[in-house]
């Protein structure tokens, strides 16, 4: 396995234009592969190493979901409780039977905001007010569509209401990341971390994968729901904005996470091990069960292709025979994870005890994991 993974990793730099990257693979709670290579910056002045931190975009959603599930568990609230019990001001919840599990699995019908309701992404309270009055784009709980930006605000507000105002980012950093010794941050970046922070580079001109073409065509349409979803809330107009400290320090639960590949893979290792780290249970059984359990699958109203979600994580969708339509998370139907825009990728496989993470700084066009990480996944399972 090691040799095949090393060859694939090297190929990413020699043939696919990778700038800097790390891959980390864990098996039964132990790291078995750790590779790193390249540069943290475009001018190749700072080498990339095991401790390099990289923004991971939507791969942030996995840790954010676990933080939310932990806050619910600590308050004795089942994940299938009505969302209106915690957040009665949320119109989508008050006028439907939307559950907390529905919000966690992209079923709220709030992937976007109307054009006149797009406060800046850094204005939490203003965005929450707009979400509370937003008319859902579909009947909540009846179908699903990926919530690229609003997802984090929905989870953040739930956590704040459960904790007396503590943000999801602060809850993750203090309640989970620090005690679990995970080098993964949601905001609160100490100045001493900045020297190991990679600069993200937008994609060069590329065509998306064929299965993603309908989505990218819709994304280019001014009034499409896909375009609205990736513009709501407002702000962060350019991919390079993720390098600005005002966005990184904001601790945005949808897309603002920063971490190493080893930290992200260890996070998923805990989930693959049923909530255990070093033989000690650190995540409650109910939290792990919710993270693993399928909540919805079928046509995705945003991505315009089949997707499947647990409470906070993607799974590979299945056909009518129970076989995978695509393989983004390895061969097991039990595997689950969350990729990030441009190429970051991470998942847990409870069946084999494997967890995987790939982080990099040269983005590619695409919303699902690309060949740079998928070939590594294939090599791991080979």
HELIX and SHEET records of a PDB file:
HELIX    1   1 UNK A    2  UNK A   15  1                                  14    
HELIX    2   2 UNK A   57  UNK A   59  5                                   3    
HELIX    3   3 UNK A   60  UNK A   74  1                                  15    
HELIX    4   4 UNK A   83  UNK A   85  5                                   3    
HELIX    5   5 UNK A   91  UNK A   94  1                                   4    
HELIX    6   6 UNK A  100  UNK A  104  1                                   5    
HELIX    7   7 UNK A  115  UNK A  117  5                                   3    
HELIX    8   8 UNK A  124  UNK A  133  1                                  10    
HELIX    9   9 UNK A  150  UNK A  163  1                                  14    
HELIX   10  10 UNK A  168  UNK A  171  1                                   4    
HELIX   11  11 UNK A  172  UNK A  177  3                                   6    
HELIX   12  12 UNK A  178  UNK A  180  1                                   3    
HELIX   13  13 UNK A  191  UNK A  196  5                                   6    
HELIX   14  14 UNK A  210  UNK A  212  5                                   3    
HELIX   15  15 UNK A  213  UNK A  219  1                                   7    
HELIX   16  16 UNK A  225  UNK A  229  1                                   5    
HELIX   17  17 UNK A  239  UNK A  243  5                                   5    
HELIX   18  18 UNK A  245  UNK A  248  1                                   4    
HELIX   19  19 UNK A  261  UNK A  272  1                                  12    
HELIX   20  20 UNK A  285  UNK A  292  1                                   8    
HELIX   21  21 UNK A  371  UNK A  381  1                                  11    
SHEET    1   A 5 UNK A  30  UNK A  38  0                                        
SHEET    2   A 5 UNK A  20  UNK A  27 -1                                        
SHEET    3   A 5 UNK A 354  UNK A 360 -1                                        
SHEET    4   A 5 UNK A 345  UNK A 349 -1                                        
SHEET    5   A 5 UNK A 336  UNK A 337 -1                                        
SHEET    1   B 3 UNK A  54  UNK A  55  0                                        
SHEET    2   B 3 UNK A 257  UNK A 259 -1                                        
SHEET    3   B 3 UNK A 184  UNK A 186 -1                                        
SHEET    1   C 2 UNK A 276  UNK A 277  0                                        
SHEET    2   C 2 UNK A 280  UNK A 281 -1                                        
SHEET    1   D 3 UNK A 296  UNK A 299  0                                        
SHEET    2   D 3 UNK A 306  UNK A 309 -1                                        
SHEET    3   D 3 UNK A 314  UNK A 315 -1                                        
END                                                                             
